[in-house]
Amino acid sequence: MDVRKIYEYALSREYEGKRFFEENAERLSHAAAVQAFKQLAAEEQKHIEFIRSQIAALENGQPGDLSSAHDLEDEGFFSTRALAEGIDQSVAEAMVPDLPVLRMAYLIERDFAEFYAQAAEKAEGHAKVVLLRLAHWEQGHERLFKQFHDRAFDLYAQMPWGG
């Protein structure tokens, strides 16, 4: 397994994700969703920097530094607490027009999480730890957007035809 190729692919995917969240933050109609997308774009930038540091360490023949990973986990917007707080029904109702974008955000994060988990299964040592950490972060993002989407979709499904 070529760890560098995995990191380079991951880096390009993180850039794609960041771009998606930045562009769609401007299109969303609900402030909570806009803020979540902006925060996620900022987190994706941190993932980019983390992966870049792993690539640089590989180039220098070093195992890489995981200390920034702990910082990212501690300061992350998508913490367990944020997920546990849930989403207010009025917020979910206001997000109904944004359902397709919320669904795409969920799918992107799910895809990232699956990619990192599958790559980690094939990796060893430091690379495995890095990939599992990335998978864990993306799983948190995935859960949040699934909650956003599912709450809004449930309200949409209960609406009378014609709004």
Rosetta blueprint (number, residue, H / E / L):
1 M L
2 D L
3 V H
4 R H
5 K H
6 I H
7 Y H
8 E H
9 Y H
10 A H
11 L H
12 S H
13 R H
14 E H
15 Y H
16 E H
17 G H
18 K H
19 R H
20 F H
21 F H
22 E H
23 E H
24 N H
25 A H
26 E L
27 R L
28 L L
29 S L
30 H L
31 A H
32 A H
33 A H
34 V H
35 Q H
36 A H
37 F H
38 K H
39 Q H
40 L H
41 A H
42 A H
43 E H
44 E H
45 Q H
46 K H
47 H H
48 I H
49 E H
50 F H
51 I H
52 R H
53 S H
54 Q H
55 I H
56 A H
57 A H
58 L H
59 E H
60 N L
61 G L
62 Q L
63 P L
64 G L
65 D L
66 L L
67 S H
68 S H
69 A H
70 H H
71 D H
72 L H
73 E H
74 D H
75 E H
76 G L
77 F L
78 F L
79 S L
80 T H
81 R H
82 A H
83 L H
84 A H
85 E H
86 G L
87 I L
88 D L
89 Q H
90 S H
91 V H
92 A H
93 E H
94 A H
95 M L
96 V H
97 P H
98 D H
99 L H
100 P H
101 V H
102 L H
103 R H
104 M H
105 A H
106 Y H
107 L H
108 I H
109 E H
110 R H
111 D H
112 F H
113 A H
114 E H
115 F H
116 Y H
117 A H
118 Q H
119 A H
120 A H
121 E H
122 K H
123 A L
124 E L
125 G H
126 H H
127 A H
128 K H
129 V H
130 V H
131 L H
132 L H
133 R H
134 L H
135 A H
136 H H
137 W H
138 E H
139 Q H
140 G H
141 H H
142 E H
143 R H
144 L H
145 F H
146 K H
147 Q H
148 F H
149 H H
150 D H
151 R H
152 A H
153 F H
154 D H
155 L H
156 Y H
157 A H
158 Q H
159 M L
160 P L
161 W L
162 G L
163 G L
